[in-house]
Amino acid sequence: MLTVLAATVDYAREKTIESLYTTTTCFVTSFENYTDCSGGVCVIMRKYEVVYNVSDGRTIESTTIESGGPGPNSVNRTAPCYYHGTKVRTVRWEWPNPRIYFAIMSVVWPLLIISTILPCVYIYKS
């Protein structure tokens, strides 16, 4: 039951966040790998300097730091990216895949409903 609720909440949260961003194309001006050990576990992060256009015609220069992205061969190339609608300097490359949450919900919700209804039917027929 908790898995179903958690998946539903995660799916809704990701879809809400995704709706705040707009797709654009980023031109990567520089790339740098570095190790971030601030959380007690070391993770290789990627720092990108990018230039992109926003819907009002402005050209924005920004930096994004993520564990993913197009990689070291992306300098002087373009790649799809997303910028925040009201904080246009906030840019990201990709989304967590909400399909995983949708798949969990699609399987577990019907099972939960069936497991709730079947005992009632059994009791009613007895």
Secondary structure, 3 states (H helix, E strand, C coil): CHHHHHHHHHHHHHHHHHHCEEEEEEEEEEEEEEEECCCCCCEEEEEEEEEEECCCCCEEEEEEEECCCCCHHHCCCEEEEEEECCCCCCEECCCCCCHHHHHHHHHHHHHHHHHHHHHHHHHHHC
